[in-house]
Amino acid sequence: MKFVKISQDELAKVRQLYESIMSYACHGLFFREGILYGAEIARIAKNNSDGYFDVAANIMEARGWADSIDFRENEVIVKGSVEMKPNGDTETCHRIRGIITTVYEEHLGRKVRCMETSCESTGKSSCVFIIEPETME
């Protein structure tokens, strides 16, 4: 399998390009993109005996999504997100949110809701994602 390296600056320019065309509607596309990446990460983690979430975190870190990722029962702490936008006014880690969503859904075998409640882009020390089971209404 081949991999492509994209710099944090290039990723930010892609975000700016899409936002200039689609405004914030593109954030849903970034989330869906993350779901695609997450499916491969989850597949690899499932086939590894070293611990599902440890493997998923190691893959995400090795691929440059963040400096560190700590999966917990209903929360994920991310430091050094590649999607971080300095001096931003809102959460920016849409792809990572998509990856995390898929990693949990594959592990739990059901839909979850993943919300970024804290983001380095807004000056916080880390990005925090809360995981909740999806409710049927």
C-alpha distance (Angstrom), angle and dihedral (degrees) to the residues before:
residue distance angle dihedral
M1 . . .
K2 3.81 . .
F3 3.79 124.4 .
V4 3.80 130.6 -156.4
K5 3.78 121.4 -146.7
I6 3.79 117.0 -142.7
S7 3.79 121.4 -177.9
Q8 3.78 123.5 -124.4
D9 3.81 88.2 -115.0
E10 3.81 91.8 53.0
L11 3.80 91.0 48.8
A12 3.83 89.3 51.2
K13 3.81 90.5 51.0
V14 3.81 90.1 51.9
R15 3.82 88.8 51.8
Q16 3.83 90.4 49.3
L17 3.80 91.2 49.0
Y18 3.80 93.6 51.5
E19 3.81 92.6 43.2
S20 3.82 90.0 51.9
I21 3.80 89.8 55.5
M22 3.80 103.2 32.6
S23 3.81 104.2 18.4
Y24 3.80 111.6 -146.2
A25 3.81 93.3 -24.2
C26 3.81 87.2 87.4
H27 3.81 90.5 68.4
G28 3.80 88.0 77.6
L29 3.80 88.8 55.0
F30 3.79 90.9 51.4
F31 3.82 89.1 50.3
R32 3.83 90.4 51.1
E33 3.81 89.3 48.2
G34 3.80 88.2 54.9
I35 3.80 90.1 51.6
L36 3.81 88.5 58.7
Y37 3.81 92.4 50.2
G38 3.79 90.5 44.9
A39 3.80 92.6 55.7
E40 3.81 91.4 61.7
I41 3.80 92.7 43.6
A42 3.83 90.8 50.2
R43 3.80 91.8 47.4
I44 3.81 91.5 53.9
A45 3.82 92.6 44.0
K46 3.83 91.8 51.1
N47 3.80 91.0 54.4
N48 3.79 94.1 51.0
S49 3.80 125.4 84.4
D50 3.82 95.3 -152.7
G51 3.81 95.3 89.8
Y52 3.77 124.1 -69.8
F53 3.81 100.1 -117.8
D54 3.82 93.8 39.6
V55 3.80 90.2 54.2
A56 3.81 92.3 45.8
A57 3.81 91.0 50.5
N58 3.81 92.1 47.0
I59 3.80 91.6 51.2
M60 3.79 92.9 48.2
E61 3.80 91.4 48.4
A62 3.81 93.2 45.2
R63 3.80 90.7 50.4
G64 3.81 90.7 51.6
W65 3.79 101.4 -111.5
A66 3.80 90.3 130.6
D67 3.78 143.0 -15.2
S68 3.79 91.8 -116.1
I69 3.79 136.2 3.8
D70 3.78 123.9 -168.9
F71 3.82 114.3 -167.4
R72 3.79 112.8 -159.0
E73 3.79 131.7 174.1
N74 3.82 96.9 -83.2
E75 3.79 102.2 -4.0
V76 3.78 139.6 59.2
I77 3.81 123.5 -157.9
V78 3.81 115.2 -156.8
K79 3.80 124.2 -172.4
G80 3.79 124.6 -172.0
S81 3.82 96.8 16.0
V82 3.80 113.9 -165.6
E83 3.82 86.8 -141.4
M84 3.81 93.1 58.8
K85 3.82 113.7 127.5
P86 3.83 112.1 -160.8
N87 3.80 114.9 -124.0
G88 3.78 92.6 7.5
D89 3.76 123.6 158.9
T90 3.79 99.1 -145.0
E91 3.80 143.0 30.4
T92 3.82 112.7 -71.9
C93 3.81 107.4 178.4
H94 3.80 98.1 101.6
R95 3.82 97.2 140.1
I96 3.80 92.0 47.9
R97 3.82 89.1 49.0
G98 3.81 88.1 54.4
I99 3.80 91.9 49.4
I100 3.80 92.3 48.5
T101 3.81 91.6 47.4
T102 3.79 92.1 54.6
V103 3.80 94.0 43.6
Y104 3.83 90.2 55.5
E105 3.80 94.9 41.7
E106 3.79 92.1 52.1
H107 3.80 91.3 47.3
L108 3.80 96.2 45.9
G109 3.79 97.8 35.5
R110 3.81 92.8 -131.2
K111 3.79 141.5 79.3
V112 3.80 119.0 -81.6
R113 3.76 136.1 -173.4
C114 3.80 115.7 -129.3
M115 3.80 118.8 -164.4
E116 3.79 127.1 -176.6
T117 3.80 103.4 -137.8
S118 3.79 98.7 171.2
C119 3.81 129.5 27.2
E120 3.78 136.3 -170.1
S121 3.81 86.9 -138.9
T122 3.81 88.9 70.8
G123 3.79 93.8 49.5
K124 3.81 99.0 -90.4
S125 3.81 120.1 139.4
S126 3.81 92.3 -120.0
C127 3.77 143.6 1.4
V128 3.79 113.5 -103.0
F129 3.79 123.6 -160.3
I130 3.79 122.2 -168.5
I131 3.82 118.5 -152.1
E132 3.81 120.1 -152.1
P133 3.79 129.8 172.2
E134 3.80 112.1 -105.1
T135 3.78 109.8 -111.2
M136 3.77 124.0 -141.9
E137 3.81 111.7 -128.2
